[in-house]
Amino acid sequence: MTTVSVPPMLSRVAAAPISWGVCEVPGWGHQLPPGRVLAEMRQLGLTATEFGPEGFLPEGPAARAAELAAHGLTAVGGFVPLVLHRPDHDPVPAVRSALDALAACGARTLVLAAATGLDGYDTRPDPGAEGWRLLLGRLDTIAELAAGYGVAAALHPHIGTLVERAEEVRRVLDGSSAPLCLDTGHLLVGGTDPVELARRAPDRIAHVHLKDVDAAAAREVREGRVPYARAVAAGLYRPLGQGDVDIAALVATLEGHGYRGWYVMEQDAVLTAEPGPGAGPLRDVADSLDFLRTVAG
């Protein structure tokens, strides 16, 4: 009888630059330099990260891999917002470029978002029936293209994109075969229970972003009373174990259904200035890691 070795959950925990406030949105907040962010990731004992936004790491795949290796880190994936619903825009060239970078660095997940084509995440258009048809078809096309690189293309339901609300997540599940990036925070803000989704569609989960959320603040965003970026700056996302997402139940559900992918700690942050040594995001990520250790037992 052959015994299959299962990687322990904690060995599959990675970081993301957005936890240090590094974001692709213009005017998001103070942007920390990559040297500090990567050094603090490694200081916490993390060995893997997502790429972060365009321009954060060197553009060339070889230089990017070298920068990560210099800090003792490997890449697990990258977040790529793409316009998928417009007939006058072909997303495939950008997808191929992203896949080249991922494959060169040994990363195995392309995290897609169905971008609106507008800056920021506070407004979004209605794509209409034809836009949805294009979006769903392109998800399948991109998933097939990525598979040829040995990469999973996972659609990330995300506030301020065309896949935000619970009914839109269901539309993707029913209308395409593309896997999902289960982001506990964006799902909850958009009205989807992430634990229920993990139970309902475990075979569609290819990647996980872990956030904890203040449910009352999430409701204000969902009901349009507070813009998303302002809510993030005010503390919408909390260190794991300090909000209203049942992270322990989520991990138990996914592991019980055979999930063996990455758990990326991704507590979006907005910084107003350079934190002092040992302060700022470093402390929040450390608290999240401590909580995950209790979850993993």
C-alpha positions as CSV (number, residue, x, y, z in Angstrom):
1,M,0.0,0.0,0.0
2,T,1.4,3.4,-1.0
3,T,1.3,6.2,1.6
4,V,0.8,9.7,0.2
5,S,2.6,12.4,2.2
6,V,0.4,15.4,2.9
7,P,2.2,18.7,3.4
8,P,1.2,20.2,6.7
9,M,-1.0,23.3,6.5
10,L,1.6,25.7,8.0
11,S,4.1,24.8,5.3
12,R,1.6,26.1,2.8
13,V,1.2,29.6,4.3
14,A,2.5,32.5,2.2
15,A,2.6,36.2,2.4
16,A,1.4,39.0,0.1
17,P,2.7,42.6,-0.3
18,I,-0.8,44.1,0.1
19,S,-0.6,43.1,3.8
20,W,2.2,45.8,3.9
21,G,0.0,48.3,2.1
22,V,1.5,47.7,-1.3
23,C,-1.3,48.0,-3.9
24,E,-1.9,48.6,-7.6
25,V,-4.5,51.3,-7.0
26,P,-3.3,54.9,-7.6
27,G,-3.3,56.9,-4.4
28,W,-3.9,53.9,-2.2
29,G,-1.5,55.1,0.5
30,H,2.2,55.1,1.4
31,Q,4.0,52.4,-0.5
32,L,6.8,50.6,1.4
33,P,9.9,49.6,-0.6
34,P,10.3,46.0,-1.6
35,G,13.5,45.5,0.4
36,R,11.7,46.2,3.7
37,V,8.6,44.2,2.8
38,L,10.5,41.1,1.7
39,A,12.9,41.3,4.6
40,E,10.0,41.5,7.1
41,M,8.3,38.5,5.5
42,R,11.5,36.5,6.0
43,Q,11.9,37.9,9.5
44,L,8.5,36.3,10.3
45,G,9.7,32.9,9.1
46,L,7.8,33.0,5.8
47,T,9.4,31.4,2.8
48,A,6.9,32.2,0.0
49,T,4.9,35.2,-1.3
50,E,2.7,36.4,-4.1
51,F,4.4,38.9,-6.5
52,G,2.5,42.1,-5.5
53,P,1.4,44.8,-8.0
54,E,3.2,45.6,-11.3
55,G,6.4,47.5,-10.6
56,F,6.9,46.3,-7.0
57,L,9.4,43.6,-8.1
58,P,11.8,43.7,-11.1
59,E,10.0,43.4,-14.4
60,G,12.2,40.6,-15.9
61,P,11.3,37.1,-14.7
62,A,14.9,36.2,-14.0
63,A,15.6,39.4,-12.0
64,R,12.3,39.0,-10.2
65,A,13.2,35.4,-9.1
66,A,16.7,36.6,-8.1
67,E,15.2,39.4,-5.9
68,L,12.9,36.9,-4.1
69,A,15.8,34.4,-3.7
70,A,18.0,37.1,-2.2
71,H,15.5,37.3,0.6
72,G,15.0,33.6,1.0
73,L,11.6,33.6,-0.7
74,T,9.9,31.8,-3.5
75,A,6.8,32.9,-5.5
76,V,3.4,31.1,-5.3
77,G,1.4,33.3,-7.6
78,G,0.5,36.8,-8.7
79,F,-2.7,39.0,-8.8
80,V,-3.6,40.1,-12.3
81,P,-6.7,42.3,-12.8
82,L,-7.9,41.9,-16.4
83,V,-10.7,43.4,-18.4
84,L,-12.6,40.3,-19.6
85,H,-16.0,41.7,-20.6
86,R,-15.2,44.1,-23.4
87,P,-15.2,43.0,-27.1
88,D,-12.7,45.7,-28.0
89,H,-10.1,44.4,-25.5
90,D,-8.1,41.2,-25.9
91,P,-6.7,40.0,-22.5
92,V,-4.6,37.2,-23.9
93,P,-1.4,39.1,-24.5
94,A,-1.4,40.3,-20.8
95,V,-2.2,36.7,-19.7
96,R,0.8,35.3,-21.7
97,S,3.1,37.9,-20.2
98,A,1.9,37.1,-16.7
99,L,2.2,33.3,-17.3
100,D,5.8,33.7,-18.6
101,A,6.7,35.5,-15.3
102,L,5.0,33.0,-13.1
103,A,6.5,30.0,-14.8
104,A,10.0,31.5,-14.8
105,C,9.7,31.9,-11.0
106,G,8.1,28.5,-10.4
107,A,4.8,30.0,-9.3
108,R,1.8,27.9,-10.0
109,T,-1.2,30.3,-9.6
110,L,-2.5,33.1,-11.8
111,V,-4.9,35.0,-9.6
112,L,-7.4,36.8,-11.9
113,A,-9.8,39.6,-11.2
114,A,-12.5,40.6,-13.6
115,A,-11.5,44.3,-13.7
116,T,-13.9,47.0,-14.7
117,G,-11.4,49.0,-16.6
118,L,-11.7,51.9,-14.2
119,D,-9.2,53.0,-11.5
120,G,-9.9,51.8,-8.0
121,Y,-12.6,49.6,-6.5
122,D,-15.3,52.0,-5.6
123,T,-17.4,52.0,-8.8
124,R,-18.3,49.3,-11.4
125,P,-20.3,49.2,-14.6
126,D,-23.0,46.7,-15.6
127,P,-21.4,44.5,-18.3
128,G,-24.8,43.4,-19.6
129,A,-25.6,40.0,-21.1
130,E,-23.0,40.1,-23.8
131,G,-20.3,41.2,-21.4
132,W,-21.0,38.3,-19.1
133,R,-20.9,35.9,-22.1
134,L,-17.5,37.2,-23.0
135,L,-16.3,37.2,-19.4
136,L,-17.3,33.6,-18.7
137,G,-15.9,32.3,-22.0
138,R,-12.6,34.1,-21.5
139,L,-12.3,32.6,-18.1
140,D,-12.4,29.1,-19.6
141,T,-10.0,30.1,-22.4
142,I,-7.5,31.6,-19.9
143,A,-7.7,28.5,-17.6
144,E,-6.9,26.3,-20.6
145,L,-4.0,28.5,-21.7
146,A,-2.6,28.6,-18.1
147,A,-2.8,24.8,-17.8
148,G,-0.4,24.6,-20.7
149,Y,2.2,26.4,-18.5
150,G,1.5,24.2,-15.5
151,V,-0.3,27.1,-13.9
152,A,-3.9,27.3,-12.4
153,A,-5.8,30.4,-13.4
154,A,-8.1,31.1,-10.4
155,L,-10.8,33.8,-10.6
156,H,-10.8,36.0,-7.5
157,P,-14.2,37.5,-6.5
158,H,-13.1,41.0,-5.5
159,I,-14.9,44.1,-4.3
160,G,-15.2,46.7,-7.1
161,T,-14.8,44.1,-9.9
162,L,-17.5,42.5,-12.0
163,V,-17.5,39.4,-9.8
164,E,-18.2,40.8,-6.3
165,R,-21.7,39.8,-5.1
166,A,-22.9,36.3,-4.1
167,E,-25.1,36.0,-7.3
168,E,-22.0,36.9,-9.4
169,V,-19.9,34.2,-7.7
170,R,-22.7,31.7,-8.5
171,R,-22.8,32.9,-12.1
172,V,-19.1,32.1,-12.4
173,L,-19.5,28.6,-10.8
174,D,-22.5,27.8,-13.0
175,G,-21.3,29.4,-16.3
176,S,-17.6,28.4,-16.4
177,S,-15.3,25.7,-15.3
178,A,-12.6,28.1,-14.1
179,P,-11.3,27.5,-10.5
180,L,-11.6,30.1,-7.8
181,C,-9.3,32.0,-5.5
182,L,-11.3,31.9,-2.2
183,D,-10.6,35.2,-0.6
184,T,-12.3,35.1,2.8
185,G,-12.5,38.9,3.1
186,H,-13.8,39.9,-0.3
187,L,-16.3,37.1,-0.3
188,L,-17.7,38.2,3.0
189,V,-17.9,41.8,2.1
190,G,-19.7,40.9,-1.1
191,G,-22.2,38.8,0.7
192,T,-20.9,35.3,0.3
193,D,-20.1,33.1,3.4
194,P,-16.6,31.8,2.6
195,V,-17.0,28.7,4.8
196,E,-20.3,27.8,3.1
197,L,-18.7,28.3,-0.3
198,A,-15.8,26.0,0.7
199,R,-18.3,23.3,1.7
200,R,-20.5,23.8,-1.4
201,A,-17.7,23.9,-4.1
202,P,-14.5,22.5,-2.6
203,D,-13.4,21.1,-6.0
204,R,-13.4,24.6,-7.5
205,I,-11.0,26.1,-4.9
206,A,-7.5,26.4,-6.3
207,H,-6.0,29.1,-4.1
208,V,-6.9,30.8,-0.8
209,H,-6.4,34.3,0.5
210,L,-6.9,34.6,4.2
211,K,-8.4,37.8,5.7
212,D,-10.4,38.4,8.8
213,V,-13.1,41.0,8.6
214,D,-15.1,43.4,10.8
215,A,-18.6,42.3,9.7
216,A,-20.3,45.6,10.6
217,A,-17.8,47.5,8.4
218,A,-18.3,45.0,5.6
219,R,-22.0,45.6,5.7
220,E,-21.5,49.3,5.3
221,V,-19.4,48.7,2.2
222,R,-21.9,46.2,0.8
223,E,-24.8,48.6,1.3
224,G,-22.9,51.5,-0.4
225,R,-22.5,53.7,2.7
226,V,-18.7,53.6,2.9
227,P,-16.3,53.4,-0.1
228,Y,-14.1,50.3,-0.1
229,A,-10.7,52.1,0.1
230,R,-11.9,54.2,3.0
231,A,-13.2,51.1,4.8
232,V,-9.9,49.4,4.4
233,A,-8.0,52.4,5.8
234,A,-10.4,52.4,8.8
235,G,-9.8,48.8,9.7
236,L,-12.2,46.7,7.6
237,Y,-9.6,43.9,7.7
238,R,-8.3,42.5,11.0
239,P,-5.5,40.1,11.9
240,L,-6.7,36.5,11.7
241,G,-8.7,35.5,14.7
242,Q,-9.7,39.1,15.5
243,G,-12.7,39.5,13.2
244,D,-15.9,37.7,12.2
245,V,-14.7,35.1,9.7
246,D,-14.5,31.6,11.1
247,I,-11.0,30.9,9.8
248,A,-10.6,27.7,11.8
249,A,-13.8,26.2,10.3
250,L,-12.7,27.3,6.8
251,V,-9.3,25.6,7.1
252,A,-10.8,22.5,8.6
253,T,-13.3,22.3,5.7
254,L,-10.7,22.8,3.0
255,E,-8.2,20.4,4.5
256,G,-11.0,17.8,5.0
257,H,-11.9,18.0,1.3
258,G,-8.3,17.5,0.2
259,Y,-7.2,21.1,-0.4
260,R,-3.4,21.1,-0.8
261,G,-2.8,24.6,-2.2
262,W,-1.5,27.7,-0.6
263,Y,-3.0,29.9,2.1
264,V,-1.9,33.4,1.4
265,M,-2.2,35.9,4.3
266,E,-3.6,38.9,2.6
267,Q,-4.9,41.5,5.1
268,D,-5.2,44.6,2.9
269,A,-3.8,47.6,4.6
270,V,-3.5,51.3,3.9
271,L,-0.5,53.1,5.3
272,T,-0.2,56.9,5.8
273,A,3.6,56.9,6.5
274,E,6.6,54.7,6.9
275,P,6.2,52.7,10.2
276,G,9.0,52.5,12.6
277,P,11.2,49.4,12.9
278,G,9.1,46.5,14.1
279,A,5.9,48.4,13.9
280,G,3.0,48.6,11.4
281,P,2.0,45.6,9.2
282,L,4.8,43.4,10.7
283,R,2.9,43.1,14.0
284,D,-0.5,42.4,12.3
285,V,1.0,39.6,10.1
286,A,2.8,38.2,13.2
287,D,-0.5,38.0,15.1
288,S,-2.1,36.3,12.1
289,L,0.7,33.7,12.0
290,D,0.3,33.1,15.7
291,F,-3.4,32.4,15.2
292,L,-2.8,30.0,12.3
293,R,-0.4,28.0,14.5
294,T,-3.3,27.5,16.9
295,V,-5.6,26.5,14.0
296,A,-3.1,24.0,12.7
297,G,-2.6,22.5,16.2
